[in-house]
Amino acid sequence: MLDPNHNAHGNYYLVQGDYTGSWNYIPKEMGILAWYYQKRALSLPFFSKLGFRTLAGAYYDADTLDNPRGWLEELQKTPNAQGIVYTTWQNKYALLEEFAKLVSGKQ
């Protein structure tokens, strides 16, 4: 809700008010987890340049490792990037072991 590339703007779905500038009111010690894959190249550097630690929220209800690979590529370009989070909404863990190998560099 703090990402201007995603939902921190006016007229956001069912929100009364405007989240524009909300990132100016949170402590820099707070880590920011970006999770909008298509906007990762905008969101991660935006928060990094403001001095926040960043993480990727890899949406992982897919059948391949393409999404986490894309996140890892962008994280490598991002100063203060801290890591990646395995995210599932469907309790889908079939590739969890392969994900762990990918993010640990042991694949």
N, C-alpha and C positions, 0 to 999 in steps of 0.2 A: 504493500500500500504506500510505500515511500518512493517508488520508482517513477520518475517523470516519463520514462519510455514505456510505461505500462499503465498504471492506474493512479498515479499521483498528479492529477490534473482536474480541471473543472468538468462538470457534466459526466462524471464517472457513474456507471450503472448503480442506481438506487442510493447514491450518496447525496445527502443534503450538504452543500458546501463545496469546498475545493481543497484538495490535498497539495496543490502547488506550493513548493517551498518547504514541505513538511520535513525534508531531510536536514534543514537548517536548525531543527529543534531537538535533535536526538544526539546523544553523546558519541563522540568519535570512537570510544571504546566498544561501541556496539558493532557487531559483525552484520554485514548485509548479505542475505542469501538471495541471489537473483534466480528466478525460475522460468522466465519467459524465453524459451529457446531462441525464437526468431529475433529477439532483441538483445541477445547476450553480448554482441559486439558493441552495443551502445551502453547497456546497463553496467556491466562490470567496470569499464574504464571511467564511467561517470562517477561512481562511488569511490573508486580507487583514487581518483584525482582529488576528491574531497577529503582524503585521509582515512577512509573506512577500510577495514579488512573485508574482503569479499569471499563469498563461497558460491558454488554453483549448485542449484537444486535440480539435478538430472531427473527428469520425468522418466520413469523406467517401466512403464507398462507396455513396452514394445517387445519385439522378438529379436532385436539385434542390439549391438553396442554402439550404433551410429550416434545416438543422442549424447551419451557420455563422452564419446570421442570428440564430438564438436565442442562440448563444454571444456574438455581438457585442452584442446587447441587454443581456445580463447583465454583460459586461465593462465596458460604459459606466457601470454602477452601482457598480462595484467599485474602491475606491481601490487604488493600486499595481498595477493590471492592466497587464501588459506586452504582450500580444498573443495571437495565435491561431496554431495549428500545423495545417497540412494533413496529415491522417492517412489513409492507405489501407492496407488489408490485401489488396486485390485488384489492386494496380497500376492503379487506375482514375483516370485523369488527364484525362478528356474535358472536365471543367468547371474544370480548374485555372486557365485564363486568366480565367474568369468569377469564380472564387474570389479571385484576385489583385485584380481590379477591385473586388470587393465590399469586401475588407478595406482596400484603399487609399483607398476613398471615391470611386473614379473610375467607378462604375457608373451 
